[in-house]
């Protein structure tokens, strides 16, 4: 490099806030500014250092940096961006190394390396990522206008999950145990969600609100949501094993999924903002989730229509949710094929057939309103989770009822059978266990 060009380069890089180094074809340092020396803990004079110094003589501290420079030297025609680790007495750092080439004398090309310390940015990503997903953090921190208020409308799939009977259960636990149990549960669920490209918008008490297809668009967001849900239900066995080992109660979860248009983006005000999802399809997802019982995944027609993979379907039923014109056809899914190829089994405790049917009265529920009209029914079989109810009154799948059984017992119709209606309990009174032990004593003996 001639003296005039060298002087020009020295004057130019000396004023830059980035670390700058120039290597020749043999890996020798031609130029190095003070910032690069500071970042790499080099002592002047910098010129005369060789690539071998970075690869061999610094106790492995420069392995990734040296590898980045080697690749740049051998592929000069290509620009490179490397994120490399660096350790020193000052602690562990992360550097972004960008390399390009400068035309040298003859056929030689010199390699220019720009070094930026991104440790604080990555730390911010890591910290921010505890509150939002990595995808959302990147969208906010790296996208021009990522912090601006507002959003855009796009097609997404929304997943909502909720633990069954958690409120009553938590009233009997110490707050520290509740937090411990929920933290583990959320951690396991989050792995299933992120593995399928979902982004958690919010933890709602014991529930989870997830979006697929935002902020990063995906053509397969409906299938990804169903795959995540199946994995979540499948993972509940491990969650409950962990709970039992610590003396915590077993948990069960219902999941609702819906696909449609929604507004996604930064929502709130200047003093407090969150990345959110808004629209009628969010509300509809909540309605669908409310129909689920323990271990159940229900998906909307729009979700099912967008999935090319084969679904393992347990049952289908029509419902009339509030705010929806006409009926909504829901599908209960227990598995998805294709590349996802995952399924789970809903395990229920065995029903005990009663020697003498147990006569009860029950009432229908509309939301939180209990019907004034009561009906007679006979319980033919019962477990800690379900009853088989015979009734002359017509019931539909997903209907909610309140039974006068050991007190006020709430349940949801999950299946019509030749023998009657199979009903899952959704809320049990304190006296249920005493009643159950007494009424099934003969059957269990």
N, C-alpha and C positions, 0 to 999 in steps of 0.2 A: 504494500500500500504506500503510495507516494506521500511525502511529508505534508503537502498542502491538504490532501484529503484526510490524512490522519489528524491534522490540527482541527479541521472542520468537524470531524466526528467527535473529537475530544471536547471541543467547545459545546457541541450540541448535546451530547449525552451527559455532560457534567451538570447541566441545568435541569435535567429531568428528575421528576419525583419517583419514577420507577427505577428498579434495578436494571441496568443495561450491561450486557457483555457481548463481545464480538469474538468468535472463534474462527481460526483458519481451517483449511482442509484437514490438517493433521491434529486438530483439537487443541491447538495452542491458543492462549488468550491474547488477543491483540489489543483489546480495549476493555476497560471495566470502570464503571463510575463508582463513586463513594457509596451510593445507596445499595448497589449490588454487594459491595464489600461488607456493608453493615448487615444486610440480610443473610449473607452466607458466612459471617464471622471470619472474613479474610483480612489479613494484615497486609498493608501496602509494602512494597510495590506489587500491584496486581499483575501487571504484564509479565509474561514469562511463565505463568502458571500453565500447566498442561492438563488435558482431560484425565490423564492417569492419576493426577493429584485428587481429582474428585471421585474417581472410581475406586482407588485403592488405599489412599493414605489418610483417610479421615474416619476410620473406625466405622465404616458403613453409613455415616451420616448423609453422604451425598449420593447414595446408590441410585435413587429414583431421579435425582437431578442429572447425574451423569448419563443415565440411560436415555433421558429425554434429549440431551445434547447429541449423543451418539446417533440416535434415530434421525435427528434433524440434519446431521452432517451427511448421513448416507442417503437421505431423501430430501435434498436441498430444494427440489422443485415444488415441494409441498409445504404449506404452512401447517404448524402443529400447535395444539393447545394441550398442555399437560397439567394435571393437578398432582403435586408431589408433596411428600411428607419430609420434614426436616427436624432433627432433634439436636439440641445443644444444651449447654448449662442453663440457658435462659428458658428452657422448656420445649415442648413439641409445637411445631408450627406447620402451617399448610401454605404452599406457594402455588400460584398459577404461573406457569412458565409458557410463554408464547414465543415460538421460533419462526423465523423467516430467513431469507437469504439476501445478501448484498453482493452485487457483481464486483468481483475482485480483478486483479491483473491476469491477463491471459484467459485461460479457461477456468480459472479457479473462482469459486463462489464462497464468500465468507458467511458464516451463520450468525445471525443476530438473535439474541435471547433477551426477552423482556421478562422481568421477575416482579410479581406483585404479591404482597402478603395478604392472603384472604382468610387468615385464621379467625379474625373477629367476625367476618361475614359468615363463616361456617359455624362459628359458635352461636351467632344470631339465628342461623337456620336451625341448628340443633335445639336451641331454647324455644324458638317460635314453633318448631315442629312438635313440641309437647302439647301445644294448644290447638294447632291445626295440622293437617297432613303436609307431607313434603311437597306435594303437587300444589297445594294452596299457598304454602309459604313461598315457593318459587314464583307462582303467578303474581303474588303481591309484591315480593321484593325485587324481582328481576324484570318484570314486564313494565315498559313505559306506561305511566299512568296507573300502575297496579294498585296504588293507594287511593285513587280517585273514587269518590262516591258514585254509586250507580251500578248497573248490571246489564247483561244482554240476555235475550230470550233464545233458548235452544232446547232441543230434545234431550231429555235425560231420563234416567231410571232412578227412582227414589226407593230406599229401603228403610223401614222402621221396625225396630224390634222392642220387645218389652218382656220383663220377667213376670211370670204369673204368681199372684199372691204375695208379692214381695213386701208390700206395705204392712200387712198383718204379720208377716214373718219378722220384719225388721224391728217391730215394736218389742220383740222378746229378746233382742240381741244388744250387746254393748255397742255404742257408736264406733269404737275403734275396730271391733270385729266386722261391723258392716262395711267400713271403709276398706279393710284388708280384703274381705271377700269380693267386693265390687271391683277393686283395683285388679285383682287377678283375673276375674271374669272379663273385664274390659280389655285387658292385655291379650288374652287368648282370642277374643272376638276381633280385635284390631288386626291381628296377624291374618285371619281369614279374609278380612275386608281388603286390606292393602295388597294381599297376594293376588286379588282379582281386580285391582285398579280402582277400588272404591275410595272415597274420601269422606271421613267422618266430619259432619257439619257440627254436631253437638251431641254431648251425653246429656240426656234428659232424665235426671234422677237415675233410675235403673234402666232406662231405655236408651237406644242408640238411633240417631238420625243420620243417614248416609246417602250420598249422591254418587252415581256412576255416570260418566260422560262429561264431567266438569271438575275442575277448570280445564283439564285436558280432554279434548273431544275423543270419542271412541265410537266406532261403528257397531261394536258388540256390547254396548253397555247393559242391555237387557239380559243377555246371557251371563255376563260377568256378575250381575247382581244376584241372579238365581244361583250361580255356582258359589258365590260367597255365602248366601243364606244356607245352602245345603252344608257347606263346610262348617258354618257356625253351629248348626244343629248337631252335626256329627261330633263337634268338639265339646259339646256339653257333657259327654261322658267323662272326659278328662277333667273338666271343671268340677264336676261333682265328686270325682275320686279325690281331687285335691281338697275339696270342702269337707268330705267325710273324715279324711285323715286329720283334720284340725278341729273336728267337732262342730263344723258349720252345717246348716241344713242344705239339702239338695235343692238345686234350682231348675226351673223349666222356663222355656222361652217360646213366644210366638212371634212370627215375622210376617209383615205385609209388604208387598212389592207392587209398584205401579210405574208405568212409563208414559211420558207425555211432555208437553211443553211447559217450561218454567223459566222464571227470571233468576239468573245466578250472578252474584257479584257482591260488592261491598255495600252493606246495608247498615243504616244507623244514622249517626250524626258526627260532626267533626270531633267531638270529645270521646265518643265511643262507637266503634265500628266493628262489624264482624262479617266474615264471608258467609253469605246465606243463600237460601233457595226459597223463592216465593212463588205462589200461584195456586190455582184450584187443585192441581194435581198433587200438591203437597198435602192438602186437606184430605183428598181422596185416599191417599196412601194411609193416612191415620185412620180413616174409616175402615179400610181393608184390614189393617192390623188389629182393630178392635174386634173383628170377627174370629180371630185365631184363638185356639186353645193351646195348651202346653205341647210343645214339640211340633207345631204346625206351621207350614209355609203356605200362604195364599198369595196368588198373583192375579193381576188384572188381565182382561182380554188384550189390552194394548201391549202389555209385556209379553204375553204368550205369542202374539202375532209376529213380534220382531225376533223371535228365537228360531234359528234354523236347526239347532241341535235337537236330538230326540229328548223328550222329557219323560220322566217316570212319574205318572200321575196316580195319586191315591184316590181322589174323587173330585167331582165338580158339583157346583150348586149355584142357584140364582139367589141374589139378595137384593134388597131395596134400600140402600143406604140413604140417610138424610142428605138432601141437597143434590141428589142425582135423579134425573128424569128416567123413569122406567126401571128396568131391572139391570143388575150388574152380574155377569157370569164370572164366578171366581173358580180358579183351579188350584187344588191342593197338590203341591209338587214335593216329591221326596228324592228326586235325583235328576241329573242332566248328563247327557252323553257327549259325544264328540271329543274334542281335546280336553274338556273338563273332566268327564268320566268320573263323577263322584255321586254317591247316594248315601242315604242313612235309613235306619229302621226306627220306627216309632215303637218303643217298648212300653207296654202297659202292664200293670199288675193284674193277676188273674181275677176274674169275676167269680164270686161264690153264689151259686144258685140257691135260692131260699126254698125251704120245704113248704113254707106257707107264704104266699105273696103278702107283701106289706102295703096296706092301703094308705095313701097320702092324698093331700090336696096340693095343688100348685097353681101359680098364676103366671101369666106372660109378662115380659118386661119390654118396654119400648124406651131405649136409652136408660135413664135412671128412674123412669116412671113405672110403677107396678100397677098392673091392670086390676080393676075392681072385681072383675069376674074370676071366680075360682073354678077349677076342674078337678074331678076325681081321677086317680091313677093308681096303678099297682106296681110296686117294685118287685121284679122277678129275680134279679141278681144284682150284686153290689160288690165293689172293691173300694179301696181307699181313694180311688181316683174317678170312678165311674158308677153309674147305675144303668140298668136296663129297665125302662119304664114302658108299661102297657097302658094305653089310654085311648078312649073312643074319640077324643078330641084330636083334630089334625095338627101336627107340628111339622115345621120345615127345618131342614138342615141350617144351622147357625142361629136358630131361634134361642133366645135367652129366657129362662124361667126361674122362678123362686119357688122352692119346694118346702113344705112344712115337714121337715125331716130332721129330727134331732135339733129343732130350732129352725131358724131361717137359713136354708142351704141354697146356694145359687149354682146354676149349671147352664151348659150350652149344648144343644142338640148337635151331635157330630155325624150321626148316621141313622138312616132308617133301616131296620132289619125286619125279617118275617116275624120275629118274636116281639118287636116293639121298637122303641127309640133308645139308641145308645147316647147317653148324656155324660159329658165331662163335667166334673165339679169345677167351678171357678172361684167359689168362696165357701168356706166351711165354718160352722160355729164351734166354739170351744168344746161343746158337748158331743161333737160328732164321734170321736174315738170311742167314748163309752157306749154310745148307741151302736156303732159298728161292731164292736166286740160282742155285745149282747146279741145282736140279731144274726150274726154269722157263727155263733158258738157251735151250733149243731152241725153246720156245713163243714166247719174246719175240723171238728172231731171225727 
